[in-house]
Amino acid sequence: MKLFKRNLHKPLKTLVLSSLILTAAPLYALPAQAAITSTQPSTTAQLTLANEYKQYVQDQYGLTLSEAATRGEFVNAVSRILQLELQDKANPFTDIQKDSPYYKAANALYQHGILTRTTLEATESLTQLDATFIALKASNLKELAYTYPEVKVRAALKKLHIDYDQTNLFTKQAAQEVAAAVDTGLIPSDLYDTFNPEAQASSDFTAVLLGKILTFNGNYKHDIGNVFDKDIFKHVYEAYKTEDLISAPELRTIFDTALKQNLVTGYNLKDARYNANFNPKLSLTYGHSDITHAIQLVGLLRSENINAKVQLEPKTSAFIYLKEWGEPTQSDDYQVVQIENGNYIAYAKEYDIAFEFDTVEQKDKFQNVIASYAKKNEENQKGLIAASWWQPLYYSLTKQQDYQVIANNKISKGHYYAQSFSQEKQAAAVTAGLKKISPKSQVDSYTFWVDEPFYRYLSGEYK
């Protein structure tokens, strides 16, 4: 909602995620004494990346990865993160039936060209090579792979310590897929020294590939950079410049009706395609309307030696503009529509800036920084960053000391969603009211933790 009205008017009461079976099977078998049974110890960098991806797939998809996954388990995991539609077609597999726990996932991947053979061998161990072929296709990279001439294949495989000319390990197509996985970073450089085609794919290895699949499909964390990046200020400003007011007519109709009924006095419209998807334990979301404030806020964090990933999420805030406030001035970023009682509904361009901090300690420190340099306590107060509010808005999806619990009441339609923040005790009434306005809509209501000044704002306090 349009929070700059806080300084002028009565506070508002509510505010407003190659086939498993080798497409081109390797034409080799290692001697028994040379067979690879385990990977080498992971490097620190590899473990850090793997742990980050493990945390993400657990938080977003409820996946806990096996230390020694089977082919079927990996197929299920890939299908879950891609959320592929399954068409009603004949089962192409000869070794699984409809009662198999792998049936839906395997068929979905087959229908989308990620699996290509008609046997799944679901209980067999997943090798690093198996996993790479699946991940390559699931990342929509197969056409790129099949453009590779032998000279590029040789160069890429050499990074994995594989001599394509001497070993003749793969068919041409299999070698192309592995080579493209190397060049695109699907197999990151931290895994080069531990990549062994026939080795069991560990949970670290599968986590990295799942994270890369998500990244190539645009479903991993979204950020425009880090606080200490040299170009971060440019990226923040450019992200804001390209924002437009969000329309989402169906959602507007529902929540505008709620405004007219005084069920809510404000709401936000957002686009889920810009959601940061950060680790909830390490992240906070900060809302504002002034881009200079965002630029200075990032600079403030740098000056306090606090690093974080940064994402700017577009937001349109809607609220009641009273006719006694005078004739509103409209622009591309601020528009109004007059309603039956002579008041207006105003739609204003704002933003949420999401931070994923390097450590929990840095996340905890954020509140003190805001209280000292971005929280207005008196008129014409000096020593604050530009456009600081009486009641700054920032919140965490996990519990934070000295934060208060409030509720979000949210309806999604496609990739857009509308939400209205309220006190926890008001959430049931807001949800019921929204359901009455739009019986077919699903209202998601949940609690989270917000800073004390904003909690007081929801309680009707001015400062």
C-alpha positions in Angstrom: 0.0 0.0 0.0 1.0 3.6 -0.3 2.9 4.1 2.9 3.9 7.7 2.4 0.4 8.7 3.4 1.4 7.7 6.9 3.0 11.0 7.5 -0.1 13.0 6.6 -3.2 11.0 7.4 -4.8 8.6 9.8 -3.0 5.2 9.9 -4.6 2.3 8.0 -5.7 -0.8 9.8 -4.6 -3.4 7.2 -2.0 -3.7 4.5 -1.8 -4.9 2.5 8.3 -21.6 -6.5 19.7 -37.1 -21.5 17.5 -39.5 -20.1 18.0 -41.3 -16.9 18.7 -44.3 -19.0 21.5 -43.0 -21.2 20.3 -41.5 -24.4 23.6 -42.5 -25.9 25.0 -45.2 -23.7 28.7 -45.2 -23.0 30.7 -47.8 -24.9 33.0 -48.9 -22.2 33.3 -50.8 -19.0 36.0 -50.3 -16.5 37.9 -53.4 -15.3 36.6 -54.7 -12.0 39.7 -53.6 -10.1 39.4 -50.1 -11.5 35.6 -49.7 -11.0 34.7 -46.5 -9.2 32.6 -47.0 -6.1 32.7 -43.6 -4.4 33.6 -40.0 -5.2 36.6 -38.2 -3.8 36.0 -35.9 -0.9 34.1 -32.7 -1.8 35.9 -29.4 -1.8 34.7 -26.6 0.5 33.3 -24.7 -2.4 31.5 -27.8 -3.7 30.0 -28.5 -0.3 28.9 -24.9 0.1 27.1 -24.9 -3.3 25.6 -28.3 -2.6 24.4 -27.3 0.8 22.8 -24.2 -0.6 20.9 -26.2 -3.2 19.9 -28.9 -0.7 18.4 -26.2 1.5 16.6 -24.7 -1.4 15.0 -27.9 -2.7 14.0 -28.8 0.9 12.4 -25.4 1.6 10.7 -25.0 -1.8 9.8 -28.5 -2.8 10.1 -30.6 0.4 12.9 -32.8 -1.1 15.4 -34.5 1.1 18.1 -36.1 -1.1 19.4 -39.6 -0.5 23.1 -40.0 0.0 23.0 -42.8 -2.6 20.1 -42.1 -4.9 18.5 -44.5 -7.3 17.5 -43.6 -10.8 13.9 -43.6 -9.8 14.5 -41.3 -6.9 16.3 -38.8 -9.1 13.5 -39.0 -11.7 11.0 -38.2 -9.1 13.0 -35.2 -7.8 13.5 -33.8 -11.3 9.8 -34.1 -12.1 8.8 -32.4 -8.8 11.0 -29.4 -9.3 10.0 -29.0 -12.9 6.3 -29.5 -12.1 5.6 -31.0 -15.5 2.1 -31.7 -16.8 1.3 -35.3 -17.4 -0.8 -36.1 -20.4 -3.1 -39.1 -20.6 -1.0 -41.3 -22.9 0.0 -45.0 -23.1 2.8 -46.0 -20.7 6.0 -46.2 -22.8 7.9 -48.1 -20.1 8.2 -51.9 -20.0 9.5 -52.2 -16.5 7.0 -50.0 -14.5 3.2 -49.9 -14.3 0.7 -47.4 -13.0 1.1 -48.6 -9.4 4.8 -47.7 -9.4 5.9 -44.8 -7.3 7.9 -43.6 -10.3 5.2 -43.9 -12.9 3.9 -40.4 -13.1 7.3 -38.7 -12.8 8.9 -41.0 -15.4 6.0 -40.6 -17.9 6.1 -36.8 -17.5 9.8 -36.7 -18.2 9.4 -39.1 -21.1 6.6 -36.9 -22.6 8.8 -33.9 -22.4 11.8 -35.6 -24.0 14.0 -35.8 -20.8 13.8 -39.6 -20.7 14.0 -41.4 -24.1 14.4 -45.1 -23.4 11.5 -47.5 -22.6 13.1 -49.0 -19.5 13.5 -47.1 -16.3 15.6 -49.4 -14.1 14.2 -47.4 -11.2 16.0 -49.3 -8.4 19.4 -49.2 -10.0 22.1 -46.8 -8.5 22.2 -43.4 -10.1 25.6 -42.7 -11.6 27.1 -39.3 -12.2 26.8 -39.9 -15.9 23.1 -40.9 -15.6 22.4 -37.8 -13.6 24.2 -35.5 -16.0 22.3 -36.8 -19.1 19.0 -36.2 -17.3 20.0 -32.8 -16.0 21.2 -31.7 -19.5 17.8 -32.4 -21.1 15.9 -31.1 -18.1 17.9 -27.8 -18.4 16.8 -27.4 -22.1 20.3 -27.7 -23.4 20.2 -30.7 -25.7 20.0 -28.7 -29.0 23.0 -26.8 -27.9 24.9 -30.0 -27.1 24.2 -31.5 -30.6 25.9 -28.5 -32.3 29.2 -29.5 -30.8 32.0 -30.6 -33.2 34.6 -32.9 -32.0 37.1 -30.1 -31.3 34.8 -28.5 -28.8 34.0 -31.9 -27.2 37.7 -32.7 -26.7 38.3 -29.3 -25.1 35.4 -29.6 -22.7 36.1 -33.2 -21.7 39.7 -32.4 -21.0 38.5 -30.2 -18.1 37.1 -33.4 -16.6 40.5 -35.2 -17.2 38.9 -37.3 -19.9 40.9 -37.7 -23.2 38.1 -38.2 -25.8 40.6 -39.4 -28.5 42.4 -41.9 -26.4 39.7 -43.4 -24.2 36.7 -43.6 -26.6 34.5 -43.6 -23.5 31.3 -42.3 -25.1 29.3 -42.3 -28.3 29.4 -39.0 -30.0 26.0 -37.9 -28.7 26.8 -38.8 -25.1 30.1 -36.9 -25.4 28.3 -33.9 -26.8 25.9 -33.9 -23.8 28.7 -34.1 -21.2 30.7 -31.4 -23.1 27.8 -29.0 -23.1 27.2 -29.7 -19.4 30.8 -28.6 -18.8 30.7 -25.4 -20.9 27.4 -24.2 -19.6 28.3 -24.7 -15.9 25.7 -27.5 -15.5 28.7 -29.3 -14.2 30.5 -26.5 -12.3 34.2 -26.2 -12.2 34.3 -27.3 -8.5 33.2 -30.7 -9.7 35.7 -31.3 -12.4 38.3 -33.1 -10.3 35.7 -35.4 -8.7 33.7 -36.2 -11.8 33.8 -39.9 -12.5 31.2 -41.2 -15.0 30.4 -44.5 -13.3 30.6 -43.3 -9.7 27.5 -43.3 -7.5 26.0 -39.8 -7.6 26.2 -38.5 -4.1 23.6 -36.2 -2.5 26.1 -33.4 -3.0 26.3 -34.1 -6.8 22.5 -34.5 -7.2 21.9 -31.4 -5.2 24.1 -29.4 -7.5 22.5 -30.7 -10.6 19.0 -30.1 -9.3 20.0 -26.5 -8.4 21.4 -26.0 -11.9 18.2 -27.4 -13.5 16.2 -24.9 -11.5 18.5 -22.1 -12.6 18.3 -23.0 -16.3 14.5 -23.0 -16.0 14.4 -19.7 -14.2 13.1 -21.2 -10.9 16.0 -20.7 -8.6 16.8 -17.7 -6.5 16.3 -14.4 -8.3 18.7 -11.6 -7.6 20.2 -8.6 -9.3 23.5 -8.8 -7.5 25.2 -8.5 -4.1 25.5 -5.5 -1.8 29.2 -5.3 -2.5 29.0 -5.7 -6.3 30.5 -2.7 -8.0 27.5 -2.3 -10.2 24.8 -3.0 -7.7 23.5 0.6 -7.5 23.0 0.6 -11.3 21.2 -2.7 -11.2 18.9 -1.6 -8.4 18.0 1.6 -10.3 17.6 -0.1 -13.6 15.3 -2.7 -12.1 13.1 0.0 -10.7 13.0 2.0 -13.9 11.6 -1.0 -15.8 8.8 -1.6 -13.4 5.2 -0.6 -14.4 2.0 -0.5 -12.4 0.6 -4.0 -12.1 -2.9 -4.4 -13.5 -4.1 -8.0 -12.8 -7.8 -7.0 -13.3 -9.3 -10.1 -11.7 -7.4 -9.6 -8.5 -8.0 -5.8 -8.6 -11.8 -6.5 -8.8 -11.7 -8.7 -5.7 -9.6 -6.5 -3.5 -11.1 -3.3 -4.7 -14.4 -4.7 -3.5 -12.8 -5.4 -0.2 -11.6 -1.8 0.0 -15.1 -0.5 -0.7 -16.5 -2.7 2.0 -13.9 -1.5 4.5 -12.7 -5.1 4.8 -9.2 -3.9 4.1 -7.9 -0.4 3.7 -5.0 -1.3 1.4 -3.4 -4.1 -0.5 -0.4 -4.9 -2.7 -0.2 -6.5 -6.2 2.9 -8.4 -7.0 4.3 -10.6 -9.7 5.6 -14.0 -8.5 8.1 -14.2 -11.4 10.2 -11.6 -9.6 10.1 -13.4 -6.2 13.5 -13.7 -4.7 13.0 -17.2 -3.5 15.7 -16.6 -0.9 16.5 -18.9 2.1 13.9 -17.8 4.7 16.4 -18.3 7.6 18.8 -15.7 6.1 16.4 -13.3 4.4 14.3 -10.2 5.0 12.0 -8.2 2.8 11.9 -4.4 3.0 9.1 -2.3 1.4 9.3 1.3 0.3 8.2 3.6 -2.5 11.2 5.9 -3.1 14.1 4.5 -5.2 16.6 6.9 -3.7 15.9 5.3 -0.3 16.7 1.8 -1.8 20.0 3.1 -3.3 21.0 4.6 0.0 19.9 1.6 2.0 22.2 -0.6 0.0 25.0 1.9 0.6 24.2 1.9 4.3 24.6 -1.9 4.4 27.9 -1.6 2.7 29.1 1.0 5.2 28.1 -1.4 8.0 30.0 -4.3 6.3 26.8 -6.3 5.8 26.7 -8.3 2.6 23.6 -9.9 1.1 22.1 -11.0 -2.2 19.7 -8.3 -3.5 16.4 -8.6 -5.4 14.1 -5.8 -6.3 10.5 -7.1 -6.5 7.9 -4.9 -8.3 4.9 -3.9 -6.3 1.8 -1.9 -6.9 0.0 -0.6 -3.7 -3.7 0.2 -3.7 -5.5 2.2 -1.0 -8.4 4.6 -0.4 -7.6 8.2 -1.3 -10.1 10.4 0.5 -11.8 13.2 -1.6 -11.0 15.7 1.2 -7.3 15.3 0.4 -7.8 17.2 -2.8 -7.7 16.4 -6.5 -5.1 13.7 -7.0 -2.3 14.2 -9.5 -1.9 11.2 -11.8 1.2 9.9 -13.6 2.5 6.7 -15.1 3.4 5.6 -11.6 0.4 6.8 -9.7 -3.2 6.5 -10.9 -6.6 6.8 -9.3 -10.2 5.6 -10.0 -13.1 7.4 -8.4 -15.6 5.2 -6.6 -19.3 5.5 -5.7 -18.9 7.5 -2.5 -16.7 10.2 -4.1 -13.4 8.8 -2.7 -10.8 7.2 -4.9 -8.8 4.0 -5.1 -5.2 4.9 -5.7 -2.7 2.6 -7.4 0.9 3.5 -6.7 4.2 2.1 -7.9 6.4 0.8 -5.1 8.9 -2.0 -4.5 10.0 -4.7 -2.1 13.7 -5.1 -1.8 14.7 -8.6 -0.6 18.0 -9.4 1.1 19.6 -12.8 1.7 22.4 -12.1 4.2 25.6 -14.1 4.4 24.9 -15.0 8.0 22.1 -15.1 10.5 24.2 -12.6 12.6 24.1 -10.1 9.7 20.3 -10.6 9.4 20.0 -9.9 13.1 22.1 -6.7 12.8 19.8 -5.3 10.1 17.2 -4.1 12.7 19.7 -2.0 14.6 21.0 -0.4 11.4 17.4 0.6 10.4 16.6 1.9 13.9 19.7 4.1 13.8 19.7 5.4 10.2 16.3 4.8 8.5 13.6 5.2 11.2 12.1 8.6 11.6 11.4 9.7 15.2 10.8 13.4 14.8 10.0 16.0 12.2 13.0 17.2 10.1 15.2 14.6 11.8 18.8 14.7 10.6 21.2 11.8 10.2 18.8 9.5 8.3 18.9 8.2 4.8 16.5 9.8 2.3 12.8 9.4 2.6 12.9 7.5 5.9 9.5 6.5 7.3 8.1 6.8 10.8 7.2 3.1 10.5 9.6 1.3 8.2 8.3 -2.0 6.9 10.5 -5.1 6.9 9.6 -8.6 7.7 10.9 -12.2 8.0 9.3 -15.5 7.3 11.2 -17.0 10.2 11.1 -15.9 13.8 13.2 -12.9 14.7 13.9 -11.6 18.2 12.0 -8.3 19.0 9.8 -8.7 15.9 6.0 -9.1 16.1 3.7 -11.6 14.5 1.2 -10.4 11.9 -0.8 -12.1 9.1 -0.8 -12.0 5.3 -4.1 -12.7 3.4 -3.2 -13.6 -0.2 -5.0 -14.6 -3.4 -3.0 -15.8 -6.5 -4.2 -15.8 -10.1 -1.6 -17.1 -12.5 1.8 -15.5 -11.7 0.2 -12.4 -10.1 -1.0 -12.2 -6.5 -2.7 -9.7 -4.2 -2.1 -9.5 -0.5 -3.2 -7.5 2.5 -1.3 -7.4 5.8 -3.4 -7.4 9.0 -3.1 -8.0 12.7 -3.2 -11.7 13.4 -6.5 -11.5 15.2 -8.1 -9.9 12.1 -6.9 -12.5 9.6 -9.9 -14.9 9.9 -12.3 -12.0 9.3 -10.3 -10.8 6.3 -10.1 -14.3 4.8 -13.8 -14.9 5.3 -14.6 -11.6 3.7 -12.5 -12.3 0.7 -14.0 -15.8 0.3 -17.5 -14.2 0.3 -16.5 -11.7 -2.4 -14.8 -14.4 -4.5 -16.0 -17.9 -3.5 -13.9 -19.7 -6.1 -10.7 -18.1 -5.0 -8.3 -19.8 -2.6 -7.2 -17.4 0.1 -3.9 -18.2 1.7 -3.5 -16.8 5.1 -0.3 -17.2 7.1 1.7 -15.5 9.8 5.2 -14.0 9.7 7.3 -11.6 11.7 7.5 -7.8 11.2 9.4 -4.9 12.8 7.8 -3.3 15.9 7.2 0.1 14.4 5.1 -1.3 11.5 3.3 -3.6 14.0 2.3 -0.4 15.9 1.2 1.1 12.6 -1.2 -1.8 12.0 -2.5 -1.2 15.5 -3.4 2.4 14.6 -0.4 4.3 16.1 0.9 7.2 14.1 4.7 6.8 14.9 
